[in-house]
């Protein structure tokens, strides 16, 4: 008769390893998606903060279009990014503010070091048309 001792232990070890790997994929995958969402929200809000910096002199002079004060728009977007602790780039072209933000994520359960996720958003000023 053959001795079957120890076979269940190998099966449990393989199954436990597979379970831990799946748990790591779910946990760190969710953390990576959360970081990606955080980068997108920060980029959107920084672009919105920049798009609020309109050229008041042209607006008060009765200009039909609302333009951006490009220097103030870039500064406001950068200030928002730095106050939130994110890194990124800001560019202003015409009346459009484009922000790319980056957020670092360190893996907890999977055997990987860390990665950086990023997102890009744009915003433009909008005024209500007068009747």
N, C-alpha and C positions, 0 to 999 in steps of 0.2 A: 504494500500500500504506500502511496506517495504522501509525503508530508506537505501540507498546505499552509503551514504557519508562515506568517510574514507577507502573504500576498495581499491581504486586506490593508495592511499598513502602506504598501506601495500605492494601492488604489486611492486611499484616503489622501496621501501626500500629493499625488497628481491632481486629484479633484480639488483639494484646498488651494494648490498653486493656481489652478485655472480660475477658481472663484476669486482669489485675491487680484488676479490680473483683470478680470471683468470689473471688479469693484474699483480698481485704479482707473480703468478706462472711463467708467461712469463718473467718478468723482473728479478726476483731473480734466476730463472732457467738459464737464459742466463748469468747472472753474475757468477753463479756457474760453468757453462761450460767454461767461460772465465778464471776463476781461475784455473780450471783443465788444460786448454791448457797452461797457464802461467807456471804451475808446470812442465808440460811435456817439454816445451821449455827450462826451466832453468836446468832441469835434463840432457837433451841432450847436451846442451852447456857446462855444467860443466864436463860431461864425456868426451866430445871432448877436452876440455882444459887439462884434465888430460892425455888423450891418446897422446897428443903432447909431453909429457915429456919422450922422449926416452933415453935409456942408450947410451950416446954419446961415451963413452969409448969402449964399445963392437962394436958399429957401425963403429968407426974409425979403429978398429983392424981388420975389414973385416969379421965380423960375418955374416953368411948367414941369420940369423933371426934377426929381430929388436925387442929388448926387451924394457920393460918400466923400468924407474927408479922409483920404487914403492913409495919411499918417496916423490919425487918431484911430481909424478902424483897425489897422495892423497892431497898434499899441494896445488897444482894448482887448483884442483877441489873444495876444501874447500874455497880457496880464491875467486873463481868465485861465489860460493854460497853466501858467506858473503858480497861480494861487491854488489850483486844484492838484498840483503835484505831478502833472503829466508833462510829457515833452512833445514837441511837434513843430510843424512849420506853418507859417501864415503867409498868404499872398493876397494882394488886392489888385484886381484888374478891372478898371472901369468902375462899375457899381456892384461888383461881385466880390465877396470875401470867401476865400477857400482856405480851409484849415485841415491839416492832417495831424492827428494825434496818435501817440504811441503809448501803450501801457505794457509793462513787464508782467509776466506770469511765471512763477516758480512751481514746478510740478511737485506734488506732495507724495503721492503713492507710486507713480510710475518712475522708473529709473532714468529720468532725463533731468538735465540741469534746469534751464529756464528758456523762455522764448519771449519775443516781443510781438504783440498784436497791434494792428493799427486800423484806423478808419479815416475816411475823408468826408467832409461835408462842405456845402456852400450855402451862402445866404445873401440875399439882396434886400435893400430897403423897400418898403411898400408903404404907400400913402393912399388913403381913401380918396377916390375921385370926388371932386366937389361938383354939385349939380349946377 
